Amino acid sequence: MQIAAQKAPNICQSGWLPSGMAPEVIDHKTACRVQDEAARTWKVVDWIVCADHPHYPGQFVARLIAGHPLPYLLVADSLPALRRQLPPGLTRLPCRPEGMVEIWMLRRYLRVLSAALPELAAQTQPQFAVRVK
């Protein structure tokens, strides 16, 4: 018996939310609030950055992930503009799974993850999301 390899779903695609949950484009202030709420509940909170989302072709999209994908999206015409919308307290991870541009994780969770995965800690670059006024 041969087992077929399954390709992991691409969370950058529009159909990756639970049934009945529609994406919601938010601003920086709302992103800060929902990230804080998610961090109180979940052990890992991160933002996945993708390019050319089916609903936003030619733009960059960041989706909040906290235990599972949430409907909240940040959308911008350029990667630097999208990074300015991200909430503070994030570190960019060096890995880039297929279909993703970047992954940003809350620094406090990165310390815990890095302790469990020393090779990740050695690769993590000190690039932080900052808000430019």
Buried (B, 14 or more C-beta within 10 A) or exposed (E): EEEEEEEEEBBBEEEBBEEEEEBEEBEBEBBBEBBEEBBEEBEBBBBBBBBEBEEBEEBBBBBBBBEEBBBBBBBBEEBEBBBBBBBEBBBBBEEEEEBBBBBBBBBEBBEEBBEEEEEBEEEBEEBBBEEEE
